[in-house]
Amino acid sequence: MKFHFGFWLMAACAASPASAESFRDFPDLPSLQMVTKAMAANPSVLAAQSGVKVGEANQEVLRAGSYEYNVRLGTQQRTVRMDPTGKFNEWNVSVERPFRLPNKASLDRELGSQGVSQAKLAYGDAMHESGRTLLRMWFNWVNTSQQAQQWESQVSILKEQSSIVNKRVKAGDAPKLEAMLADSALAQAESSLLQAKLRVRVVLTDLTQRFPGIVPPSQPVLMEPEPVTQDITYWREQILEHNHELGLARAESKHWQLMASRASADRMPDPTVGLHLASERGGEDRIAGLSVSIALPGGARSANANMMQAQNGVALQKEAAVLARLNAEVNNQFATAQASYESWKSIQSAAAGIQRNAELMARAYSLGEAGLTDVLTARKQSVEAKLDAMMAQTNAAESRYRLMLDAHQLWPLDTDEDEEDAAHAHY
């Protein structure tokens, strides 16, 4: 992680032909360049990026080990009663250092590499969650903006309706009560429009504050939703293959397996090797020696090894739980995407019929063949149907995009290196 994130991410996309083909701009979504910059500036992603640096630093710590040289200096004065000289100045110096056994050093290096892999997976998971949040907030803005547009259209229609009613009242063709009803319906629509505009401002502020790089257009673009063509098996394989949460769970299991092996290796204490020099009897005697000391293992080492084995068992069960939950989520997401598309087609067809009925009722009223109450009721049903159809349309689009996002087919969420780490996190 020595390059700037934005450069790293774009370089990864450019380097891989598959990436260039997989990621493209969609008319009803923010541009790929905008999304990339916005997610790069997300605090959770930046924190995870820093976490990779922490993992790399810890890797160096484990490679170096915690054992250090220990220097001991000593001086003394020897008094010999039977010796005429009487007193002798003496000194000694020693250098000691514990040494890791080869299998422990190997396990520490593997633990360091595993820690970096976990940090990269956590970075990818932060990118994924950032993408999910952005997608959800984007469609929240689309929905509220479309609602405001629908109410603007309804206000315009009711203004025209009110004008027709007032003309008929002035001409004596309609009672004043109808003018009051038309004005009341217009006032209610204007109130709904004001509330819809307020919701748009709130949602837009939330979106742009969370993702400052996202600049929505003046009006959202609505595309006709596309059906999900591949079957559930395809989506399950794609999503689970690229799922960072599952990768993290598997990496956690691998971590505790290594920790258990390391604790088991620690049952055998590391030796401490020392070299010492001494001068005795005022320099008449010179001593050089080598020492080896080994601690006698106690019950704590065995207990620690047992604890790590138990932690490994916990991690394995958590991994199984994550896999089971993700399988259920994939099934639900796939079913939701399919149902949302079919629901949109049905609601869209019904809304078109209700709108035609409202237009016919308005024409009939202008010809004096229908009452105003019937017209206003038809108008109300029409705007409700349009809102339902718009909501169904955005839900269908969002559900499909969410499926693509989780399968890493919508936006670039990590590098090929991270994906390789995720693929090999299991053992």
C-alpha positions in Angstrom: 0.0 0.0 0.0 2.7 2.4 -0.9 0.9 4.1 -3.7 -1.9 6.6 -3.4 -5.2 4.8 -3.3 -6.8 6.4 -6.4 -3.8 5.7 -8.5 -3.6 2.1 -7.3 -7.2 1.4 -8.0 -7.3 3.0 -11.5 -4.0 1.2 -12.4 -5.4 -2.1 -11.3 -8.5 -1.6 -13.5 -6.4 -0.5 -16.5 -4.0 -3.4 -16.1 -6.6 -6.1 -16.4 -8.6 -6.6 -19.6 -11.3 -8.3 -17.6 -11.7 -5.2 -15.4 -11.9 -2.9 -18.4 -14.8 -5.0 -19.8 -16.6 -5.5 -16.6 -16.8 -1.9 -15.3 -18.6 0.7 -17.3 -20.8 3.7 -16.7 -24.6 3.3 -16.3 -26.9 6.2 -17.3 -28.9 6.0 -14.1 -25.9 5.8 -11.8 -23.1 8.2 -11.0 -20.1 7.9 -13.3 -17.4 5.3 -12.6 -14.8 8.0 -12.1 -17.0 9.9 -9.7 -17.7 6.7 -7.7 -14.0 5.8 -7.5 -13.0 9.2 -6.2 -15.9 9.3 -3.7 -15.2 5.9 -2.2 -11.5 6.7 -2.1 -12.3 9.6 0.2 -14.7 7.7 2.5 -13.3 7.7 6.1 -14.0 4.0 6.6 -12.0 3.2 3.5 -9.1 5.5 4.5 -9.1 3.8 7.9 -8.9 0.4 6.4 -6.1 1.6 4.1 -4.2 2.7 7.2 -5.0 -0.7 8.7 -3.0 -2.3 5.8 0.0 -0.2 6.8 -0.4 -1.4 10.4 -0.5 -5.0 9.2 2.7 -4.5 7.2 4.4 -2.9 10.2 3.3 -5.8 12.4 4.7 -8.2 9.8 8.1 -6.6 10.2 7.8 -6.9 14.0 7.1 -10.6 13.8 9.9 -11.2 11.3 12.4 -9.4 13.5 11.1 -11.1 16.7 11.1 -9.6 20.2 14.4 -11.2 21.3 17.3 -8.8 21.9 20.8 -8.9 23.1 21.4 -8.4 26.8 24.8 -7.0 28.0 25.9 -7.5 31.6 28.9 -5.8 33.1 30.4 -6.5 36.6 33.3 -5.4 38.7 34.6 -6.7 42.0 37.5 -6.6 44.4 39.1 -9.8 45.6 40.9 -9.8 49.0 43.2 -12.8 49.7 44.5 -12.9 53.2 47.3 -15.3 52.5 48.6 -13.3 49.6 51.1 -10.5 50.3 49.6 -8.3 47.6 46.3 -8.5 49.4 43.7 -7.1 47.0 42.9 -7.7 43.3 40.6 -5.7 41.0 38.4 -8.0 38.8 35.8 -7.5 36.1 33.5 -9.6 34.0 31.3 -8.9 30.9 28.7 -11.1 29.2 26.5 -10.9 26.2 23.3 -13.1 26.1 20.5 -13.5 23.6 17.5 -15.8 23.3 17.2 -17.5 20.0 13.9 -18.5 18.3 13.7 -22.1 17.3 13.4 -22.4 13.5 9.8 -23.6 13.5 8.8 -20.7 15.6 10.5 -18.2 13.3 8.7 -19.7 10.3 5.3 -19.5 12.1 5.9 -15.9 13.0 6.7 -15.0 9.4 3.5 -16.8 8.3 1.5 -15.0 11.0 2.9 -11.7 9.7 1.9 -12.5 6.1 -1.5 -13.6 7.3 -2.0 -10.3 9.2 -1.3 -8.3 6.0 -3.8 -10.5 4.1 -6.5 -9.9 6.7 -5.9 -6.1 6.6 -6.2 -6.1 2.8 -9.5 -8.1 3.1 -10.7 -5.6 5.7 -9.9 -2.8 3.2 -11.8 -4.6 0.5 -14.7 -5.1 2.9 -14.7 -1.4 3.7 -14.8 -0.6 0.0 -17.7 -3.0 -0.4 -19.7 -1.5 2.4 -19.0 2.0 1.1 -20.3 0.9 -2.3 -23.5 -0.5 -0.7 -24.1 2.7 1.2 -23.5 4.8 -1.9 -25.9 2.7 -4.0 -28.6 2.8 -1.3 -28.3 6.6 -0.8 -28.2 7.2 -4.5 -31.5 5.4 -5.1 -33.0 7.1 -2.1 -32.2 10.4 -3.8 -33.7 9.1 -7.1 -36.9 8.0 -5.3 -37.5 11.3 -3.5 -36.6 13.3 -6.7 -39.1 11.3 -8.7 -41.7 11.8 -6.1 -41.2 15.5 -6.3 -41.4 15.4 -10.1 -44.7 13.5 -9.9 -46.2 16.0 -7.4 -45.1 18.9 -9.7 -46.9 17.2 -12.5 -50.0 16.7 -10.4 -50.0 20.3 -9.2 -49.8 21.5 -12.9 -52.7 19.2 -13.8 -54.8 20.3 -10.9 -54.1 24.0 -11.7 -55.4 23.4 -15.2 -58.4 21.5 -13.7 -59.1 24.3 -11.2 -59.0 26.8 -14.1 -61.6 24.7 -16.0 -63.8 24.4 -13.0 -63.7 28.2 -12.3 -64.6 28.9 -15.9 -67.6 26.6 -15.6 -68.7 28.2 -12.3 -68.5 31.7 -13.8 -70.5 30.5 -16.8 -73.1 29.0 -14.4 -72.5 25.5 -15.6 -71.1 24.3 -12.2 -71.9 25.0 -8.6 -69.4 27.0 -6.4 -68.9 23.9 -4.4 -66.9 22.3 -7.2 -64.6 25.3 -7.3 -63.9 24.8 -3.6 -63.3 21.1 -4.2 -60.9 21.8 -7.0 -59.0 24.5 -5.0 -58.8 22.1 -2.0 -57.3 19.3 -4.1 -54.8 21.8 -5.6 -53.8 22.9 -2.1 -53.3 19.4 -0.9 -51.1 18.6 -3.9 -49.1 21.8 -3.4 -48.5 20.8 0.3 -47.4 17.3 -0.8 -45.0 18.9 -3.3 -43.5 21.1 -0.6 -42.9 18.0 1.6 -41.4 16.1 -1.3 -39.0 18.9 -2.1 -38.0 19.0 1.6 -37.3 15.3 1.5 -35.1 15.8 -1.6 -33.0 18.5 0.1 -32.5 16.3 3.2 -31.6 13.2 1.2 -29.3 15.2 -1.2 -27.5 16.8 1.7 -27.0 13.4 3.4 -25.6 12.0 0.1 -23.2 14.8 -0.7 -22.0 15.0 2.9 -21.3 11.3 3.1 -19.8 11.2 -0.4 -18.5 14.7 -1.3 -17.3 13.5 -4.7 -20.8 12.6 -5.8 -22.5 15.4 -7.8 -26.0 14.2 -8.9 -27.6 15.8 -12.0 -30.5 18.3 -11.8 -32.9 15.4 -12.4 -32.3 11.7 -12.0 -32.3 9.5 -15.1 -34.7 6.5 -15.0 -33.9 3.6 -17.3 -36.1 0.7 -18.0 -35.1 -2.1 -15.6 -33.4 -5.2 -17.0 -34.2 -8.7 -15.9 -31.7 -10.9 -14.1 -30.7 -13.4 -16.7 -28.3 -15.8 -14.9 -29.5 -18.4 -12.5 -29.1 -18.5 -8.7 -26.1 -20.9 -9.0 -24.1 -18.4 -11.1 -24.8 -15.5 -8.7 -24.0 -17.6 -5.6 -20.6 -18.6 -7.1 -19.8 -15.0 -8.1 -20.8 -13.4 -4.8 -19.2 -16.0 -2.5 -16.0 -16.0 -4.6 -15.6 -12.2 -4.1 -17.1 -11.8 -0.6 -14.8 -10.0 1.7 -16.7 -10.9 4.8 -16.4 -14.6 4.1 -12.7 -14.1 3.2 -12.2 -12.3 6.6 -13.9 -15.2 8.4 -11.7 -17.7 6.7 -8.6 -15.6 7.3 -9.6 -15.4 11.0 -9.8 -19.2 11.1 -6.4 -19.4 9.5 -5.0 -16.9 12.0 -6.1 -18.9 15.0 -4.8 -22.1 13.4 -1.4 -20.5 13.1 -1.7 -19.1 16.7 -2.5 -22.6 18.0 0.5 -24.0 16.1 2.7 -21.2 17.5 1.4 -21.8 21.1 2.1 -25.5 20.6 5.6 -24.8 19.5 6.1 -22.6 22.6 5.7 -25.7 24.8 9.5 -26.0 24.0 11.2 -22.9 25.5 13.7 -21.0 23.4 17.4 -21.3 24.5 19.4 -18.4 25.6 23.0 -18.4 24.5 25.6 -16.3 26.2 29.3 -15.4 25.8 31.2 -14.1 28.8 34.7 -12.8 29.5 36.3 -12.2 32.9 39.5 -11.0 34.4 40.5 -12.3 37.9 43.4 -11.7 40.3 44.3 -8.4 38.8 44.5 -9.8 35.3 46.6 -12.8 36.0 43.6 -15.1 35.2 41.7 -14.6 32.0 38.4 -16.5 31.5 36.3 -16.9 28.4 33.2 -19.1 28.3 29.9 -20.0 26.6 26.6 -20.6 28.3 23.3 -22.0 27.3 20.2 -21.7 29.5 16.7 -23.2 28.9 13.7 -22.4 31.0 11.8 -25.4 32.5 8.3 -25.2 31.0 5.4 -24.9 33.3 1.7 -25.5 33.1 1.0 -22.0 31.6 2.5 -23.0 28.2 0.2 -26.0 27.9 -2.8 -24.0 29.0 -2.0 -21.3 26.5 -1.8 -23.9 23.7 -5.1 -25.4 24.7 -6.7 -21.9 24.7 -5.5 -21.2 21.2 -6.9 -24.5 20.0 -10.2 -23.5 21.5 -10.1 -20.1 19.8 -9.4 -21.9 16.5 -12.6 -24.0 17.1 -14.6 -20.8 17.7 -13.3 -19.2 14.6 -14.2 -22.2 12.5 -17.8 -22.2 13.8 -18.0 -18.4 13.1 -16.8 -19.1 9.5 -19.5 -21.7 9.1 -22.1 -19.3 10.4 -21.0 -16.5 8.0 -21.1 -18.9 5.1 -24.7 -20.1 6.0 -25.9 -16.5 6.4 -24.4 -15.4 3.1 -25.9 -18.3 1.3 -29.3 -17.2 2.6 -28.7 -13.5 1.8 -27.7 -14.4 -1.8 -30.9 -16.4 -2.2 -32.9 -13.5 -0.9 -31.2 -11.0 -3.0 -31.7 -13.1 -6.2 -35.4 -13.6 -5.4 -35.8 -9.9 -4.6 -34.3 -8.9 -7.9 -36.5 -11.3 -9.9 -39.7 -10.4 -8.0 -38.9 -6.6 -8.2 -38.7 -6.8 -12.0 -41.9 -8.8 -12.4 -43.6 -6.5 -9.9 -42.5 -3.4 -11.9 -44.0 -4.8 -15.1 -47.3 -5.5 -13.4 -47.5 -2.2 -11.6 -46.4 -0.2 -14.7 -49.2 -1.8 -16.7 -51.8 -1.0 -14.0 -50.6 2.6 -13.7 -50.9 3.2 -17.4 -54.5 2.0 -17.3 -55.3 4.2 -14.3 -53.8 7.2 -16.0 -55.8 6.6 -19.1 -58.9 6.4 -17.0 -58.1 9.7 -15.3 -57.6 11.4 -18.6 -60.9 10.1 -19.9 -62.7 11.3 -16.7 -61.2 14.8 -17.1 -62.4 14.9 -20.8 -65.8 13.7 -19.7 -66.0 16.4 -17.1 -65.1 19.1 -19.7 -68.0 17.8 -21.8 -70.3 17.8 -18.8 -70.6 14.0 -18.7 -68.9 13.4 -15.4 -68.8 15.0 -11.9 -65.8 16.7 -10.4 -65.6 14.3 -7.5 -65.1 11.4 -9.9 -62.5 13.4 -11.8 -60.5 14.3 -8.6 -60.8 10.7 -7.4 -59.4 9.5 -10.7 -56.6 12.0 -10.5 -55.7 10.9 -7.0 -55.6 7.3 -8.0 -53.5 8.2 -11.0 -50.8 10.0 -9.0 -50.7 7.2 -6.5 -50.3 4.6 -9.3 -47.5 6.6 -10.9 -45.7 6.9 -7.5 -46.1 3.1 -7.0 -44.8 2.4 -10.6 -41.9 4.8 -10.1 -41.0 3.1 -6.8 -41.3 -0.3 -8.4 -39.0 0.8 -11.3 -36.3 2.1 -9.0 -36.6 -0.9 -6.7 -36.1 -3.3 -9.7 -33.0 -1.3 -10.9 -31.5 -1.1 -7.4 -32.0 -4.8 -6.7 -30.2 -5.8 -9.8 -27.4 -3.4 -9.2 -27.0 -4.6 -5.7 -26.6 -8.1 -7.0 -24.0 -6.9 -9.5 -22.2 -4.9 -6.8 -21.9 -8.0 -4.4 -20.6 -10.0 -7.4 -18.0 -7.2 -8.0 -19.5 -6.6 -11.5 -20.7 -3.0 -10.9 -17.9 -0.9 -9.5 -14.2 -1.7 -8.7 -14.0 -2.6 -5.0 -10.5 -3.9 -4.7 -7.3 -4.9 -6.6 -6.5 -8.3 -8.1 -4.1 -8.8 -5.2 -6.8 -8.5 -2.7 -9.0 -10.9 -4.6 -6.2 -13.4 -4.7 -5.7 -13.0 -0.9 -9.4 -13.7 -0.4 -9.3 -16.8 -2.7 -6.4 -18.2 -0.7 -7.5 -17.3 2.7 -9.1 -20.7 3.2 -6.9 -23.6 3.9 
